[in-house]
Amino acid sequence: MHLIDTHTHLDVFEKRGETPAVLARAAAAGVAAMVTIGTAYDDWALYRDIATRHAGVVYYTAGLHPCAVDERWSEQLAGLEDFWHGSGARPVALGECGLDRFHLPKDDLERAERIFTWQRAAFAAQLVLAARLGCPLEIHSRGAFAETVAMIDASGVDWARVVFHCFTEGPAEMAELRRRGGRGSFTGVVTYKNAEPVRAALRLQGIESLMLETDAPYLSPVPHRGKENEPAFVAFTAEAAARELGVTPAELAARTTANARAFFGI
């Protein structure tokens, strides 16, 4: 039985010299591959190096996270496309990118709106690039679901190539993605007692397009909630998802692995 962690952040482990141990624990847990997610211009080359060193196991994306956006967003994006045309491993998706109102300043509304304007501009630029490259798109959306969907609708990006990572909305929002041909991927949040709307969204999407992720080092699933997450723990999310969908763990692993390989072309 093999799983793929479709969204993890290996930079924290790499900087501590722990990547080999993390990969070994993942392999022991049945995790055959993982996608480490770019969030800013200063981690893209790091992830390309990790993916080159661990070819066939680690893949990577490159993109500008909305919470990394500032007034210099266009400078940060200037070299993004080079990663698809340069030497070394190429990204398997663009992102994570999108919109985030949740982390905007709460005590300065004028500054918050200025930042959100930069977020929209940076996201629009990345949507243009994704459409030109024809590549998969990793979306971050928090507190801005409708606005994010509207921008993707207007961009001409193929919704079949769009995934809303760490899907924590409910079934109504999932229905909007399904109607367009998009999908969500699910984290350890599905194991939390207070996350029934997320589980309802998981059931609505079903296994046909399901992908699983850790978002490590964040959002550890039960029984590791509150501790640092890592790719090996996607196995706990898989067990919970299999129960929700009424399938065997082996069936869920096979299908989600096939879905991830097809979506990212890996």
C-alpha positions as YAML, in Angstrom:
chain: A
units: angstrom
residues:
- id: 1
  name: MET
  ca: [0.00, 0.00, 0.00]
- id: 2
  name: HIS
  ca: [1.46, 3.34, -1.08]
- id: 3
  name: LEU
  ca: [0.42, 6.93, -0.41]
- id: 4
  name: ILE
  ca: [1.46, 10.33, -1.76]
- id: 5
  name: ASP
  ca: [1.63, 13.43, 0.42]
- id: 6
  name: THR
  ca: [0.57, 16.03, -2.13]
- id: 7
  name: HIS
  ca: [1.38, 19.12, -0.07]
- id: 8
  name: THR
  ca: [4.21, 19.40, 2.42]
- id: 9
  name: HIS
  ca: [6.86, 21.96, 3.32]
- id: 10
  name: LEU
  ca: [10.26, 20.32, 3.64]
- id: 11
  name: ASP
  ca: [12.28, 23.50, 4.15]
- id: 12
  name: VAL
  ca: [11.98, 23.33, 7.93]
- id: 13
  name: PHE
  ca: [13.40, 19.78, 7.96]
- id: 14
  name: GLU
  ca: [16.07, 20.56, 5.37]
- id: 15
  name: LYS
  ca: [17.38, 23.52, 7.37]
- id: 16
  name: ARG
  ca: [17.72, 21.26, 10.43]
- id: 17
  name: GLY
  ca: [19.48, 18.53, 8.46]
- id: 18
  name: GLU
  ca: [16.54, 16.16, 9.03]
- id: 19
  name: THR
  ca: [15.38, 15.48, 5.46]
- id: 20
  name: PRO
  ca: [16.89, 11.96, 5.18]
- id: 21
  name: ALA
  ca: [15.29, 10.90, 8.46]
- id: 22
  name: VAL
  ca: [11.92, 12.41, 7.49]
- id: 23
  name: LEU
  ca: [12.01, 10.61, 4.14]
- id: 24
  name: ALA
  ca: [12.95, 7.34, 5.82]
- id: 25
  name: ARG
  ca: [10.04, 7.59, 8.26]
- id: 26
  name: ALA
  ca: [7.71, 8.43, 5.38]
- id: 27
  name: ALA
  ca: [8.85, 5.38, 3.41]
- id: 28
  name: ALA
  ca: [8.36, 3.17, 6.47]
- id: 29
  name: ALA
  ca: [4.78, 4.50, 6.75]
- id: 30
  name: GLY
  ca: [4.05, 3.63, 3.12]
- id: 31
  name: VAL
  ca: [4.50, 7.12, 1.67]
- id: 32
  name: ALA
  ca: [6.00, 6.54, -1.76]
- id: 33
  name: ALA
  ca: [6.30, 10.17, -2.83]
- id: 34
  name: MET
  ca: [5.58, 13.73, -1.75]
- id: 35
  name: VAL
  ca: [5.23, 17.20, -3.25]
- id: 36
  name: THR
  ca: [7.01, 19.99, -1.37]
- id: 37
  name: ILE
  ca: [5.35, 23.34, -1.93]
- id: 38
  name: GLY
  ca: [7.00, 26.61, -2.84]
- id: 39
  name: THR
  ca: [5.78, 29.72, -1.06]
- id: 40
  name: ALA
  ca: [8.33, 32.44, -1.87]
- id: 41
  name: TYR
  ca: [11.23, 33.12, -4.21]
- id: 42
  name: ASP
  ca: [13.78, 32.15, -1.57]
- id: 43
  name: ASP
  ca: [12.60, 28.52, -1.29]
- id: 44
  name: TRP
  ca: [12.14, 27.60, -4.96]
- id: 45
  name: ALA
  ca: [15.82, 26.80, -5.59]
- id: 46
  name: LEU
  ca: [16.02, 24.92, -2.28]
- id: 47
  name: TYR
  ca: [13.13, 22.70, -3.30]
- id: 48
  name: ARG
  ca: [14.55, 22.17, -6.79]
- id: 49
  name: ASP
  ca: [17.74, 20.93, -5.14]
- id: 50
  name: ILE
  ca: [15.87, 18.58, -2.80]
- id: 51
  name: ALA
  ca: [13.78, 17.21, -5.69]
- id: 52
  name: THR
  ca: [16.91, 16.69, -7.79]
- id: 53
  name: ARG
  ca: [18.67, 14.84, -4.96]
- id: 54
  name: HIS
  ca: [15.63, 12.67, -4.22]
- id: 55
  name: ALA
  ca: [14.29, 12.20, -7.73]
- id: 56
  name: GLY
  ca: [11.23, 9.97, -7.93]
- id: 57
  name: VAL
  ca: [10.39, 10.53, -4.28]
- id: 58
  name: VAL
  ca: [10.30, 14.30, -3.81]
- id: 59
  name: TYR
  ca: [8.67, 16.63, -6.33]
- id: 60
  name: TYR
  ca: [8.20, 20.36, -5.91]
- id: 61
  name: THR
  ca: [6.12, 23.37, -6.88]
- id: 62
  name: ALA
  ca: [7.05, 27.04, -7.18]
- id: 63
  name: GLY
  ca: [4.78, 29.97, -6.42]
- id: 64
  name: LEU
  ca: [4.21, 33.02, -4.24]
- id: 65
  name: HIS
  ca: [1.98, 32.42, -1.21]
- id: 66
  name: PRO
  ca: [-0.45, 35.27, -0.50]
- id: 67
  name: CYS
  ca: [1.00, 35.70, 2.99]
- id: 68
  name: ALA
  ca: [4.45, 36.23, 1.41]
- id: 69
  name: VAL
  ca: [3.17, 39.03, -0.83]
- id: 70
  name: ASP
  ca: [4.30, 42.60, -0.24]
- id: 71
  name: GLU
  ca: [4.84, 45.70, -2.37]
- id: 72
  name: ARG
  ca: [7.75, 43.93, -4.10]
- id: 73
  name: TRP
  ca: [5.59, 41.07, -5.36]
- id: 74
  name: SER
  ca: [6.43, 41.67, -9.03]
- id: 75
  name: GLU
  ca: [10.17, 41.50, -8.28]
- id: 76
  name: GLN
  ca: [9.64, 38.24, -6.41]
- id: 77
  name: LEU
  ca: [7.76, 36.74, -9.36]
- id: 78
  name: ALA
  ca: [10.27, 37.92, -11.96]
- id: 79
  name: GLY
  ca: [12.22, 34.65, -12.00]
- id: 80
  name: LEU
  ca: [9.36, 32.23, -11.41]
- id: 81
  name: GLU
  ca: [8.90, 31.00, -14.99]
- id: 82
  name: ASP
  ca: [12.63, 30.24, -15.25]
- id: 83
  name: PHE
  ca: [12.11, 27.18, -13.07]
- id: 84
  name: TRP
  ca: [10.05, 25.56, -15.84]
- id: 85
  name: HIS
  ca: [12.74, 26.21, -18.46]
- id: 86
  name: GLY
  ca: [16.02, 25.98, -16.57]
- id: 87
  name: SER
  ca: [18.19, 23.02, -15.63]
- id: 88
  name: GLY
  ca: [17.43, 20.58, -12.85]
- id: 89
  name: ALA
  ca: [14.08, 19.27, -11.71]
- id: 90
  name: ARG
  ca: [11.08, 21.21, -12.96]
- id: 91
  name: PRO
  ca: [8.08, 22.14, -10.81]
- id: 92
  name: VAL
  ca: [5.08, 19.84, -11.07]
- id: 93
  name: ALA
  ca: [2.66, 22.71, -10.35]
- id: 94
  name: LEU
  ca: [2.51, 26.45, -9.85]
- id: 95
  name: GLY
  ca: [1.76, 27.61, -6.33]
- id: 96
  name: GLU
  ca: [0.82, 27.76, -3.70]
- id: 97
  name: CYS
  ca: [-0.85, 31.00, -4.62]
- id: 98
  name: GLY
  ca: [-4.20, 32.61, -3.99]
- id: 99
  name: LEU
  ca: [-5.86, 34.95, -1.50]
- id: 100
  name: ASP
  ca: [-5.83, 35.12, 2.29]
- id: 101
  name: ARG
  ca: [-7.97, 37.54, 4.30]
- id: 102
  name: PHE
  ca: [-7.56, 35.59, 7.55]
- id: 103
  name: HIS
  ca: [-3.99, 36.74, 8.19]
- id: 104
  name: LEU
  ca: [-4.49, 40.40, 7.22]
- id: 105
  name: PRO
  ca: [-3.85, 42.98, 9.97]
- id: 106
  name: LYS
  ca: [-6.90, 43.33, 12.20]
- id: 107
  name: ASP
  ca: [-5.92, 46.69, 13.70]
- id: 108
  name: ASP
  ca: [-5.21, 48.63, 10.48]
- id: 109
  name: LEU
  ca: [-7.94, 48.22, 7.87]
- id: 110
  name: GLU
  ca: [-6.29, 50.56, 5.40]
- id: 111
  name: ARG
  ca: [-3.06, 48.55, 5.47]
- id: 112
  name: ALA
  ca: [-5.05, 45.31, 5.26]
- id: 113
  name: GLU
  ca: [-6.77, 46.42, 2.07]
- id: 114
  name: ARG
  ca: [-3.47, 47.58, 0.61]
- id: 115
  name: ILE
  ca: [-1.96, 44.15, 1.24]
- id: 116
  name: PHE
  ca: [-5.02, 42.45, -0.20]
- id: 117
  name: THR
  ca: [-4.70, 44.56, -3.35]
- id: 118
  name: TRP
  ca: [-1.12, 43.28, -3.70]
- id: 119
  name: GLN
  ca: [-2.36, 39.73, -3.13]
- id: 120
  name: ARG
  ca: [-4.90, 40.07, -5.93]
- id: 121
  name: ALA
  ca: [-2.29, 41.46, -8.31]
- id: 122
  name: ALA
  ca: [0.23, 38.72, -7.50]
- id: 123
  name: PHE
  ca: [-2.44, 36.03, -7.84]
- id: 124
  name: ALA
  ca: [-3.63, 37.44, -11.18]
- id: 125
  name: ALA
  ca: [-0.06, 37.39, -12.51]
- id: 126
  name: GLN
  ca: [0.39, 33.77, -11.44]
- id: 127
  name: LEU
  ca: [-2.92, 32.79, -13.02]
- id: 128
  name: VAL
  ca: [-1.71, 34.26, -16.32]
- id: 129
  name: LEU
  ca: [1.50, 32.25, -16.02]
- id: 130
  name: ALA
  ca: [-0.33, 29.04, -15.12]
- id: 131
  name: ALA
  ca: [-2.61, 29.43, -18.13]
- id: 132
  name: ARG
  ca: [0.40, 29.96, -20.39]
- id: 133
  name: LEU
  ca: [2.31, 26.99, -18.98]
- id: 134
  name: GLY
  ca: [-0.77, 24.76, -18.86]
- id: 135
  name: CYS
  ca: [0.44, 23.41, -15.53]
- id: 136
  name: PRO
  ca: [-1.44, 22.28, -12.41]
- id: 137
  name: LEU
  ca: [-2.27, 25.02, -9.92]
- id: 138
  name: GLU
  ca: [-2.00, 24.76, -6.12]
- id: 139
  name: ILE
  ca: [-4.45, 27.19, -4.52]
- id: 140
  name: HIS
  ca: [-4.31, 28.68, -1.03]
- id: 141
  name: SER
  ca: [-7.62, 30.26, -0.04]
- id: 142
  name: ARG
  ca: [-8.44, 31.35, 3.47]
- id: 143
  name: GLY
  ca: [-11.28, 33.69, 4.25]
- id: 144
  name: ALA
  ca: [-11.60, 34.51, 0.57]
- id: 145
  name: PHE
  ca: [-13.18, 31.50, -1.14]
- id: 146
  name: ALA
  ca: [-15.65, 33.34, -3.39]
- id: 147
  name: GLU
  ca: [-13.05, 35.92, -4.43]
- id: 148
  name: THR
  ca: [-10.51, 33.23, -5.23]
- id: 149
  name: VAL
  ca: [-13.01, 31.27, -7.31]
- id: 150
  name: ALA
  ca: [-14.07, 34.39, -9.20]
- id: 151
  name: MET
  ca: [-10.47, 35.20, -10.14]
- id: 152
  name: ILE
  ca: [-9.85, 31.66, -11.40]
- id: 153
  name: ASP
  ca: [-13.11, 31.80, -13.38]
- id: 154
  name: ALA
  ca: [-11.97, 35.02, -15.06]
- id: 155
  name: SER
  ca: [-8.45, 33.73, -15.79]
- id: 156
  name: GLY
  ca: [-9.19, 31.03, -18.33]
- id: 157
  name: VAL
  ca: [-7.23, 28.46, -16.31]
- id: 158
  name: ASP
  ca: [-8.50, 24.90, -16.81]
- id: 159
  name: TRP
  ca: [-10.38, 24.03, -13.61]
- id: 160
  name: ALA
  ca: [-9.47, 20.37, -14.06]
- id: 161
  name: ARG
  ca: [-5.90, 21.40, -13.21]
- id: 162
  name: VAL
  ca: [-6.86, 23.29, -10.03]
- id: 163
  name: VAL
  ca: [-6.66, 21.97, -6.47]
- id: 164
  name: PHE
  ca: [-7.65, 23.94, -3.37]
- id: 165
  name: HIS
  ca: [-5.14, 22.62, -0.89]
- id: 166
  name: CYS
  ca: [-6.00, 22.08, 2.79]
- id: 167
  name: PHE
  ca: [-9.70, 22.22, 2.02]
- id: 168
  name: THR
  ca: [-11.42, 23.44, 5.18]
- id: 169
  name: GLU
  ca: [-14.63, 24.81, 3.70]
- id: 170
  name: GLY
  ca: [-17.92, 22.91, 3.77]
- id: 171
  name: PRO
  ca: [-20.02, 20.98, 1.26]
- id: 172
  name: ALA
  ca: [-21.52, 24.12, -0.34]
- id: 173
  name: GLU
  ca: [-18.06, 25.34, -1.34]
- id: 174
  name: MET
  ca: [-17.06, 21.85, -2.46]
- id: 175
  name: ALA
  ca: [-20.13, 21.79, -4.69]
- id: 176
  name: GLU
  ca: [-18.87, 24.98, -6.35]
- id: 177
  name: LEU
  ca: [-15.50, 23.36, -7.08]
- id: 178
  name: ARG
  ca: [-17.11, 20.17, -8.38]
- id: 179
  name: ARG
  ca: [-19.44, 22.13, -10.65]
- id: 180
  name: ARG
  ca: [-16.40, 23.72, -12.26]
- id: 181
  name: GLY
  ca: [-14.31, 20.55, -12.44]
- id: 182
  name: GLY
  ca: [-11.92, 21.49, -9.65]
- id: 183
  name: ARG
  ca: [-11.08, 19.62, -6.47]
- id: 184
  name: GLY
  ca: [-9.87, 19.97, -2.90]
- id: 185
  name: SER
  ca: [-7.16, 18.07, -1.10]
- id: 186
  name: PHE
  ca: [-7.54, 17.15, 2.54]
- id: 187
  name: THR
  ca: [-5.27, 17.29, 5.59]
- id: 188
  name: GLY
  ca: [-5.31, 15.93, 9.12]
- id: 189
  name: VAL
  ca: [-8.15, 18.35, 9.83]
- id: 190
  name: VAL
  ca: [-10.52, 15.54, 8.78]
- id: 191
  name: THR
  ca: [-9.49, 13.72, 11.98]
- id: 192
  name: TYR
  ca: [-10.52, 16.61, 14.28]
- id: 193
  name: LYS
  ca: [-13.73, 16.26, 16.27]
- id: 194
  name: ASN
  ca: [-14.99, 19.74, 15.36]
- id: 195
  name: ALA
  ca: [-14.43, 19.33, 11.61]
- id: 196
  name: GLU
  ca: [-17.69, 17.70, 10.49]
- id: 197
  name: PRO
  ca: [-18.25, 20.28, 7.68]
- id: 198
  name: VAL
  ca: [-14.84, 19.33, 6.27]
- id: 199
  name: ARG
  ca: [-15.69, 15.63, 6.45]
- id: 200
  name: ALA
  ca: [-19.01, 16.37, 4.71]
- id: 201
  name: ALA
  ca: [-17.05, 18.09, 1.93]
- id: 202
  name: LEU
  ca: [-14.76, 15.06, 1.71]
- id: 203
  name: ARG
  ca: [-17.74, 12.74, 1.34]
- id: 204
  name: LEU
  ca: [-19.30, 15.01, -1.29]
- id: 205
  name: GLN
  ca: [-16.14, 15.06, -3.39]
- id: 206
  name: GLY
  ca: [-15.75, 11.32, -3.04]
- id: 207
  name: ILE
  ca: [-12.79, 9.16, -3.89]
- id: 208
  name: GLU
  ca: [-12.80, 9.77, -7.65]
- id: 209
  name: SER
  ca: [-10.64, 12.91, -7.47]
- id: 210
  name: LEU
  ca: [-9.44, 12.76, -3.86]
- id: 211
  name: MET
  ca: [-5.89, 13.70, -2.91]
- id: 212
  name: LEU
  ca: [-4.39, 13.75, 0.58]
- id: 213
  name: GLU
  ca: [-1.78, 15.98, 2.15]
- id: 214
  name: THR
  ca: [-0.12, 16.80, 5.45]
- id: 215
  name: ASP
  ca: [0.67, 20.51, 5.00]
- id: 216
  name: ALA
  ca: [3.58, 19.57, 7.26]
- id: 217
  name: PRO
  ca: [4.90, 20.83, 9.57]
- id: 218
  name: TYR
  ca: [1.39, 22.11, 10.34]
- id: 219
  name: LEU
  ca: [-1.97, 20.44, 11.11]
- id: 220
  name: SER
  ca: [-0.88, 17.10, 12.48]
- id: 221
  name: PRO
  ca: [-3.69, 14.53, 12.42]
- id: 222
  name: VAL
  ca: [-4.98, 12.72, 15.48]
- id: 223
  name: PRO
  ca: [-3.22, 11.03, 17.30]
- id: 224
  name: HIS
  ca: [-0.37, 13.53, 16.79]
- id: 225
  name: ARG
  ca: [-2.44, 16.71, 16.94]
- id: 226
  name: GLY
  ca: [-0.49, 19.50, 18.61]
- id: 227
  name: LYS
  ca: [2.87, 18.06, 17.57]
- id: 228
  name: GLU
  ca: [4.97, 18.87, 14.53]
- id: 229
  name: ASN
  ca: [3.56, 17.23, 11.41]
- id: 230
  name: GLU
  ca: [5.59, 15.31, 8.83]
- id: 231
  name: PRO
  ca: [4.85, 13.37, 5.62]
- id: 232
  name: ALA
  ca: [4.66, 9.98, 7.37]
- id: 233
  name: PHE
  ca: [1.53, 11.16, 9.18]
- id: 234
  name: VAL
  ca: [-0.52, 11.30, 5.98]
- id: 235
  name: ALA
  ca: [-1.23, 7.64, 6.76]
- id: 236
  name: PHE
  ca: [-3.49, 8.69, 9.65]
- id: 237
  name: THR
  ca: [-5.44, 11.04, 7.39]
- id: 238
  name: ALA
  ca: [-5.79, 8.22, 4.88]
- id: 239
  name: GLU
  ca: [-7.25, 5.91, 7.51]
- id: 240
  name: ALA
  ca: [-9.81, 8.54, 8.53]
- id: 241
  name: ALA
  ca: [-10.73, 9.29, 4.91]
- id: 242
  name: ALA
  ca: [-11.22, 5.60, 4.17]
- id: 243
  name: ARG
  ca: [-13.65, 5.31, 7.08]
- id: 244
  name: GLU
  ca: [-15.59, 8.36, 5.91]
- id: 245
  name: LEU
  ca: [-15.89, 7.02, 2.38]
- id: 246
  name: GLY
  ca: [-16.63, 3.42, 3.35]
- id: 247
  name: VAL
  ca: [-13.68, 1.94, 1.46]
- id: 248
  name: THR
  ca: [-10.72, -0.14, 2.55]
- id: 249
  name: PRO
  ca: [-7.43, 1.61, 3.31]
- id: 250
  name: ALA
  ca: [-5.84, -0.26, 0.41]
- id: 251
  name: GLU
  ca: [-8.52, 0.95, -2.02]
- id: 252
  name: LEU
  ca: [-8.19, 4.51, -0.81]
- id: 253
  name: ALA
  ca: [-4.40, 4.42, -1.06]
- id: 254
  name: ALA
  ca: [-4.47, 3.05, -4.59]
- id: 255
  name: ARG
  ca: [-6.99, 5.58, -5.81]
- id: 256
  name: THR
  ca: [-5.50, 8.66, -4.16]
- id: 257
  name: THR
  ca: [-2.03, 7.70, -5.37]
- id: 258
  name: ALA
  ca: [-3.31, 7.30, -8.93]
- id: 259
  name: ASN
  ca: [-5.15, 10.64, -8.66]
- id: 260
  name: ALA
  ca: [-2.02, 12.43, -7.45]
- id: 261
  name: ARG
  ca: [0.18, 10.93, -10.16]
- id: 262
  name: ALA
  ca: [-2.33, 11.90, -12.85]
- id: 263
  name: PHE
  ca: [-2.87, 15.42, -11.52]
- id: 264
  name: PHE
  ca: [0.82, 16.30, -11.15]
- id: 265
  name: GLY
  ca: [2.10, 14.15, -14.01]
- id: 266
  name: ILE
  ca: [4.52, 12.25, -11.77]
...
